[in-house]
Amino acid sequence: MTRYCAFFASMNVGGNRLKMAELREALEREELEDVETVVASGNVLFSFDERPSEGMSEMLAWIVKDRFGFDTFAAVRNADEVRSAIEDNPFRAEGEDKFVHTLFLEKQTDPDQFKVMLAAYEGRGPEKIALGDRCLYIDYVDGVGTSKLTGAFIERKIDCRGTARNMRSLQRILEKMEE
C-alpha cells in the first residue's frame, strides 16, 4: 500500500466546519487504511492501493460532499510528490518557512494562463510566484494575512482550484508520511 496525503481545501473555514475524527471515520468506511490527520485541519494521511494521485482527488471530494454536504477539493500527493513540493520550491531557502507556500492545484496550469495571472498581479504586492508540477510556489514575503494574492484571485486567473500549505507544515507532514 502507498501512503498519501490529502490536502483538503475550504475545510473548517466559513460554514464548512468538520471534526477531523468524523472525517477520519468517513474515509475509513471507504476502505482507506491507516487514516490520520496531521498538523492542521484538512491534512489527512492514508494508505491505499498504488495509483495515480490525480484520480483520488475526485473520490475524496465526493465522500465529503456525500457525507457532510459541502463541496471541497482535495489535492492528493504521495510522499515523493510532497517531498518535491518542498525541495522544488525555489523560495524555500530565501523566505521564512511560515510565509513560503506550495499551492497544490487540481491540474497542471497552462504556462500561458500562469503568465496572464502574473501580469494581472504585477505591482499589487511583494509576493514571488513560480509555476511547478500541479502546483504554484509562493513566497508571501510579508505574510498571507496581509497579502492581496488570494486563493480566489489565483483560481479566477488560472481557472483551477488549489489549496496551500507552508513549508513548516509540509515538512511535518512528510516526516509523518515517512515514519
N, C-alpha and C positions, 0 to 999 in steps of 0.2 A: 504494500500500500504506500502511496505517496502522501507526504504531508503538505498541506496547502494552508494559505491564509486567505480568508475572505475579508476584504476591506469594504464594509458597508458604508454607503453614503446616506446622508439625511436621517440618521438614526439618533434618537434622543435629542433632537433639536426640533423646535416648533412643536407641533402636536404629535410627532412620531415617537412617543415615549414607549420604551420596551425594556423590560428587565432582561438582563443577559441570561439569567437562569432559564427564563421562558424561551428565549431564542435557542439556547443550547438544547433544551428538551425537544423543540420542534425539529431541529436539524438531526438529532439522534433518531427520531421517529422516521426520518427519511433515509436511514441506513448510512449516515455519515458516522465515522468512528473517531474515538479519542477527541471529542469536541470539547474545546475550552476557549474561553475569552481571555484576551491578554491586553495589557496596557490601558486601554480606554474603551469606551463603548464603541461597538461596531467593528472590532477586530476579532475574528473568530478563526481559531486554528482547528483543523480537522484532517483526518486521514480518509482517503478514498482511492478507488482503483485509478491507476495512472491513466490520464487522458489530457488532451489539450485544455489548458485552464480557461480558454475563451468560452467554451460551451457550458461550463459550470456556472457562470455568472447569471445566466437566464434562469437556471434551475433554482438557485438560491433566492433570487428576487421573487420568483413565483411562490416559493414557500412562504416568504414574509408576507406577500400580498394575500395569499390564500388563508394563512393562519392568523395574521394580525391586522389585515385590512389597510395597509398603506404601501404605496409604491416606493421602491428603493432601487438602488443599483449596487451590485456587489462586484468589485474588481477581485478576481481570484488569481493568486500567483503562488507558484511553488517556491521552495527555498532558493533555488538558483535565480529565479526571477526577482525575488525580494533582495537577494544579495546584489544583483545587477542594478536594482533601483537605488541602492546605496552607493555602490562603487562607481557607477557610470554617471552619477550626478556631478556635473562639473563645478558646482558651487560648494560642495561639502567641505573642502579643505580651506576655503577662504571665509565662509559665512558661519554664523552661530548655528549650532545644531537645532535649536528651537525655531529658528527662522528659515532654515533651508528645508524645503519640502520636495517630495515626489508626488505629483498629482497623477494617480493611476486613472487611465482612460478606458472606456469600454471598447475602443477600437483604435487602430493606428490613425493618427491625424495626417491628413494630406499636407505636405510641406507648403503648398501654396496657401491653404487656409491658415496655417500657422503664421505665415508672413503677413497675411491680412490682419490677423489678431495683433501681432507685434506693432504693425503700423497704426492700428486704431488706438493702441495703448501708449504709443510714444509720447513722452513729455508729461504723462499723468502721474508718474511716481518713480521711485528709485529701483524698483524691482528688476531682477535679472531673470530671464526666462530662456530655456533651451528645450528643444524637441528631443525626445527619447523614443524608445521602443514601447509603444502603447502607454506613453506617459509624457508628462511635461516636468521639467526640473525648474524649480522656482526658488530664488533667494529673496525673501520678503524684506531683507535689509533692516527696516525699521519696525518690523512686526506685522503679523497678519491682521490684528485688530484695527490698525490704522490705515491699512492698505486699500487702495481703490481697485486693486486687481482682485476682483471677487470671482467665486466659482460661477456665478450666474453670467458674468461678463465673458469669462473664458468659454463656457458652454455655448453661449449665443454665437460667439465668433468662430468657433471651430466645429460647431454642430455635433457635439459629443459630450456625454456625461462623464463625470470624473469624481474622485474623492482623494483628498490629500492627506499625507502623514509626514511629520517632520523626521529628521534624521535620528533623533534620540529615540522616538517610538519605533521606527523601523529597525534600529539596531537591537532593541529589546525583543521585538517580535522575531527577528532572525535567530537570536540566541535561543528563544523558546522552541523554534522550529527545529533547531539542530540538536536539542537535548536527546 
